[in-house]
Amino acid sequence: MTIDYDLVIIGGSFAGRYAALVATQLKATVALVESEVNYGFAQHQAVSEIGRIFHKINDVAGLGIHTIPANTTAKPPQPLDKCEPSVVWPQAHLYTQEVVSHIAEQNSPANLAALGVDVIFGSGQFQSLPHLAFAVNQRFLRGRSYLLASGSVPSIPEIEGLQTIGYLTLSNIWQSLKQPNLPKNWVIIGGVPQGIEVAQTLAQLGCSVTLAMKSASILPLADSEIAYLLQAQLEANGVRVLTEKPVTQIKLIENKKWVQAGDKAIEADEILLATGQQPNVEFLNLHDVGVKWRQRRLVVNNKLQTTNHRIYACGDVIGGYDFTNVANYEARIAVKNALFFPRFSVNYRPIPWGLNSHPCLAEVGLTEAQAKRQFRRNEVLVLRQYYKSVAAAQLKDEITGVCKLIVLRNGEILGSSILGAEAAELINFIALAIAQKIRVKELANLSFVYPSFSQIIESTAKEWGQHKLDSNNALQDFLEGFFHFRRDWNL
């Protein structure tokens, strides 16, 4: 069989383009097949930044802070005016389009083609006979290995009336809102991380938002304390959070949409689905080439091989939350295994993830509950510091937040959960420490710039020393007590 490429990537996601870039750096011949890449993650973050600024301006205006004119003799200081969503929203559209175009340019098809990637636009499917190949645009692409990076599509739940009434999804929400004013009343069904981000953003832009989900927590996989604090912040922003309230029915009554969530009936102008994703593999003919999937995820081993050992997969096509950094990490592992001997295994322990909320939520490694399940409870220490103890937080009025370090008594760092300003940046310190097996005492000995938010890592790490001191004192008290016991009883 003639091999055309070292690696054929079935793209359609940002991870697919990133994988093509990695493969070219390893001097491989690469074909990238894609129809369209969805840059919804960039749009979410861009609109979120606008919502945050909009909310901050209105908070300052509400405090009655005055501006000082350049010519102080002309007129007295004027109060700051509140912004109206109708003024901000049209500008938000322009801003998000510009941001997305800049991000898309970094790994654009033109740039990849200049590096030697054979970029092919179109949809295709696998062929098993006479040899394994990928058929697209009347071409048969034969590779030594293949990589599925086709992303995911919204998983649409079976809810009575949903298809009739209509809805938006996380992949099309910002593109679909063409009107000059945002719809006022929103119901968001489901609790995936991006849905939580959108809920807070809409609330900050002045919308009435209800977040309804089946689970008992807004983030079941996150640290429970951190998730609870984030829920409190959402509610403070005006988001109505309904946990353990599955949506069962949607009706149109007198030209108004009504959503039945548990025992609550909620009026809505728009309905957003945030119930999760499923692999975008429906038309790839995976069954004929021996690739299996179960429910919402492809079956892969720890080398990211599918059940066909020549076909690998990465990103949200294999399931899980859709985080760009996690997908890129998987792409690096999968590409190296596909091009060389498959010896690299995924290890998610040092890979952080973050939520673009306000305050930001970020985690890496084990949560407190996970650590106490895996290790003896008396071996696990939970170190905790609140943002209000940090000078930078006081100066910038960002005192809402907490930093948690999960460590063993010997100083090994198991994980961290941070809710607060710059959490997405701070968590990278902890991720590096876990990856390089740096002990918590080394973090405590660092001297961070003052004032900076990173000081919370230093102060949290120093709590380990106090725990050790308490343990040593307890041991000393025990030994002294035992010595006196032996002496008193002449043992």
N, C-alpha and C positions, 0 to 999 in steps of 0.2 A: 504494500500500500504506500502511495506517495503521501508524505507529510507536507502540508502547506505551511503550517505554523507550529511554533513551539506551544503556543497557548491561544485558544479561542475563547474570548470573554463574551458571554451573553449579558449585555449590560441593560441599562434603563434606570440606573441609580447612580448617585454620586460615587459610591464605592466601586462601581464598575470602571469609571474613568480613573479613579485613583489606582485601582489594580493594574490598569493598562500602563500608567506612569511607572509604577513599581517594576513591572515586567520589563519595560524598556531600559530601565536603569540596570537590570540584570542581564542586558544584552540579548534578550529573547526576541524572536519574531512573533508579533502579536496582531491578532485581528480583534476588533471591538465591534460587536453588533448591537445596535440600540435603535429604538424608535424615538424615544423622548425621555429626557431626564427631568424629574420633578424636583424643583428647588424650593419646595414648600417650607423646609426647615429654615432657610434663610429669610423667607417672608415672615414666618412666625416671629423670628428674633427681631427683625427690623420693626415690625408693627409693635412688638412688645416694648422696644426702646421708646417708641413714640408715645405709647400709653403711659409708660413710667414718667417721662418728662411732662406730659400733659397733666398727670395726676400731681406731680410735684409742684408745678406752677400754680395749680388751683389750690393746693395746700398752703403755699406761701401767700397767695392772694387772700385766702381765708383768715390768715393771721393778722391782716391789716397792715402789712409792711408797705412802706411808702418808697417811691422813687425820688431821687434828688435831682432836680433839673440842672443842666450844665450852667445856666445863669441863675444863681440862687436868689438874685434880686427880682427876677421876673415874676415868679409865682411860688407859692408854697409847695412842698413835696406832694406829689399826687399818689393816691393809692393804686396798687397794681390791680389790673383788671383780670377777671377770670376768663379763661379760654372756653370757647364753645366747641363742642364736637363737630358741628357743621363746618367750622372754619378749619379744624385740624385734619379731618378725614380726607378731603381731596389732596392735601399736601402729603398725607401719609402714603397714598397710592403712588405718587411720583417718587417719593423717597425709597419705597420698597422696590420699585422697578429698577432704580439706579443701583441699589445694593445688590440685588440678584444678578444684574448684568455684570457687575464687577466680579462677583464670586464665580459666576459661570465662566468668565473669561480665563480664570486661572488654569482650569483643565478643559478648555474648550476643544472640540473636535479638530479645529485648525491647528492648535498647539500640539495636540497629540499626533496629528498627521505629520507635522514637521519633525517630530521625534522618531518617526518611522512606523507608527501604528497604522494599520489598515483599518480605517473607520468606515463601517458599512451601516447605512441607515435602512431600516426595514425590520419586519417581523419574520421569524422563521421557526423551524422546529428541527429536532434531532431525527436522524435517520440511522437505522441499525444495519441495513443491508445495502450493498455487500460489505461495507465497513462503516464503523461509527463516524458520523459526520454531522455538520449542522448545515441545513439547507436554508438559504435566504437569497431572495432576488435571483432565482434560477442558478445559484452557485452552490457548490458543495464545499464547505470549509472543513478541511481535515487537519486536526491538530493532534499533537502527542497527548495533550490534556485539554480539558475544558473547565471553565469557571462560570458558575451561575451567580450573577450579581444583578438579577432582574428586578430586585426590590419587592415591594408588596403593594397590595391594593386594599381598600377598606373592606372589612368584613361586615356585611349588612345583616343585622339581627332580624329575626322574624317577629315583627311587631305589627299587630293589627292596625291597618290604616296608614302605615309608614310610607309605602310606595305610592299610595293615592295622594296623600297630602304633600309629599316632597320633603327634601332635606338637603343639607350641605354636609360635606365631609372635611376632614382635616387637610386633605390633598387639594381641595378646590375652594376653600372658604374665601380666601382673600382675592382670588381671581374672579369669583362669582359676584362679589359685592361691588357692582358698578355704580349704584345710585349715589348721589351726593351726600346723603345722610345714612348713617348706620341704622338698621332696624333696632327698635328700642328694647323689646323683650325677647330674651333668648333662653332656650332650654338646651343644655348640652347633655347628651346621653352617653354615659360611660366615663371612665376615669383614667385613661392612659395619660402619661405625663404631658404630651403636647396639648391634650384637651384641657388640662389644668392651667397650662400657660395661657391658652386662648381665653379661658373663663376669666382669669385675672385681668388680662389685657382689655377685654370688652368692658369689664366693670370699671376699670380705670378711665376708659373713654366715655363713661357716663351711661352705659347700658345696664338694664336690669337682667341679671344672669342667675339661672338656677342650674346647678350641677347635680344630676341624678345618676346614681350608680348602684349596682348590685352588691358590691363588696362593703365590708364594715369599715374600711379605711380608704382614704383617697389614694394612698400609695401602699398597697399591701406588701410590696417587696422592700419598702424602705424601712428605716428604723422607726418604730412606732411612736416614740417621743417626738422625733423630728416631723413625722407626718402630721401628728396632732397639732404641733405648733404652726405648721404651714396652713393647716385647715383653719386655725384661728385667725391667721393673717388674711386668708381669702375672705372669711366672713367679715373681718374688719373693713375690707375693701368693698363689701356689699354683695359678695357672691353668696347665694343661698345654697348650702351644701346639704344634699339629701343622701345619706348613706343607707344601704340595705333597702333601697327603694327602686326595684326594677321597673322599667317602663313596660306596661302591658298593652296599652292602647293609645292611639292618636285619632282624634276626631276633628272635623270641621263643623263648628256650630255658629250659625249666623255670620259666616265668612271670617271666623276667627279660629285659629288652631288651638286645640286643647290637648295637653299631654297628661295621661294618667300614669303617675309614678307612685307605686304602692297605693296608699290611701289618699294621695294628694292629686288634685286636678290643677294644672298650671296652664295659664294662657301664654301663648308664644307667637311672636312675629316670625321668628326663624328657629329651626331645629338643626342642631349640629350633632353629627354622629362622631363619637370618640370612643368607640367600643373595641378598637383593636384592628389589626391588619391580618391578612393572610397572604401566603406566597403568590407572587405574580408568575405562575408557571402553567396556567390552565391550557395554553395552546402550544406548549413546547414538546409535546409527545414524549414525556418522560417515562411513561409506562413501558413503551416499546424498547427503551434502552436501559431498563432495570433500575430506575431511580424511584425510590419510594418516599412517600410523605404521609404523615399522620396529622389529622386535624389541621392546625394552622402552621405546621412547620415541616420542613424537609428533614429526613433522617440523615444525620451526619455523625461521623465519629470525632474523636478529639483532634484528628488531623484535618478536619473539615472536608473529608471525603464523603461523598454520597454512597449509596449502595452500589453504584457503578464506580469502581476504583479509579477510573480515568476522569471522572467528573467531580469537581469540587464546588463548594458554595460558600458565600459569605454575605454578611449584612442581614437586613431584615427579611430576606427571602428564606432564611432558616429559622425565623421566628424570634420572639423576644421583643423588648422595647426597641424603638428606632432611634438609636444614638449614633451620630456620625463618627465619633472617635472609636466606638466599639466596632462599627462596620469596617473602618479603615484598618484597625488592628487585625481583624479577621482576614481582610484582603491581603495584608502582608504575609500572614502565616500561610494562607491558601496558595498564594502565588509561588512562594518558595517551595512548598511541598509539591505543587504541580510541575514545577520546572526541574526540580532536583529529586533526590530520594526523599519520600515523605517521612521525615523524622521530627518535624516541629509540631508540638502539641499546643493547643490553646490553654492559657492559664488566665482566667478572668480576675483572679484575686487582686493583682496590682492595677487593674484597668478601672479608672474612675468614670463616673457618669454624673451628669448635672442637669438640673431643671432651670430653665431661664425664667424663674419666678422672681418676685420681689418681696422679701429677701430671697436670694438665690439658695437653692438646695443642691448639695453635692455629696456624693458618697463614694467610698472605695473599700474593697475588702468585705469583711464580715460585719454585720450589725451586732448590736448587743445581744439580741435574742439568739442569733445564729451562733455566736461565739459560745454562749452558755449551753447550747445544745451539743456542740462539738467537743468542748473541754469541760473539766470539772468546774463547777460554779465558783468554788473558792480560789481557783487559779486565774479567773478572769477579773481584771480591774477595769472599771469605767471611769475615765478621767474626763472632767467636764469644766468648761469655763464659759461664762456668758459675755456677750459682746459689750455690755455696759461697763465691763472692767477694762476696756481697751481705750486708750486716749484717742486714737484715730476715729473710733466709732462715736465718741462724744463730740469730737470736733465737726464731724460730718453728719451728725444727727442720724446715725445708722445703728442705734443701740439694740434693735430687735435682732436676736440671734443667739446661737449657742454652738460651741465646738465640742464634739465628743471624740475621744480617742479610746479605742478598745484594745487593751494590751494584756499580755500575760505577766505574771509576777516577775518573770525573769527579764522583762523589758521588751520582748518581741511584740511588734505592732501587728495586730490582726485586722484592724480596719478603722474607719473614721466616718463620721456623719457630721456635716456642717450645714447649718442654716444661718445665713447672714450675708452681709455685703462682701463681695469678692470671693464668695465660697468656691466658685468654679476655678479661680486661680489658686486659692489656698490648698484645695484638695490635691493639687499636683505635687506639692511638697510631700504629702503623706504617701501618695502613690509611688513616688521615687524612693522614699524610705522603705516601703514594703518590698518593692522590686529589688532593691539593693541590700535588703536585710539589715537596714540601719536600726539600731535600738532606740527606744524612746528617750533614753538619757542623752543621746547625741543631739536630738532636737531641742532638749531642754538647755543644752550648752551653747546653742546658737545665739547670736546677738543680732536681732533684726533691726532694721532702720526704725528710728523713733521720730514721729509717730507713724505707724503703719498697721494695717489690719493683720498682717502676718504675725504680729506680736502675740495674737491669741493662740497660735500654735506653740510658741515658746512657753507661755504661761500655762497652757493646758498640759504640756509635757512635764512641766515642773511638779504637777500634782503627783506624778509617779514617785518622786522622791519622798513626798509626804506619806504616801501609802507604804513605802518601804520602811520609813522611820517608824510608822505606827506598828508595822508588822514586827520590826526588830524589838520595839519596846514591849510588845505583847509577848514575844518569845522570851525576852529577858525577865519579865514578870513571872512567866510560867516557871522558868528555871530557878529563880529565887524562891518561889513558893515551894517547888519540889525539894530544894535543898533544905529549907526550914522544916518541911514535913519529915524528911529523913532524919534530921537532927533531933527533932522533938520526940520521935518514936525510936531513936537509937538504932536506926536501920543502917 
